[in-house]
Amino acid sequence: MPFIGLSVIGPLIMLLAMGRTSPYVRAQAVEALNFHITLLGATILLSITVVGLVLVPLLWIGGLVAGIMGGVSALGDGRFRYPLSLRLVK
């Protein structure tokens, strides 16, 4: 669970620090923040079910892989869209 909490804080810090000066950083930080908030919500909801015992570790692994892919894409000036994320932050 600490991985999920830290993954929400990182994009939030980037959004607050550089979001006003760089539209590219803002777009990527918002995208990452939306994905990790969705992942956090899914983790909380699935942890109260029996199916969640199997799915939550798979979600964490998928979140780690998607985060690495998004970071690599952002370093190369690419636009990365995270899969299955709710667009909560605009």
Buried (B, 14 or more C-beta within 10 A) or exposed (E): EEEBEEBBEBBBEBBEEBBEEEEEBBBBBBBBBBBBBBBBEBBEEBEEEEEBEEBBEEBBEBBBEBBEBBBEBBEEEEEBEBEEBEEEBE
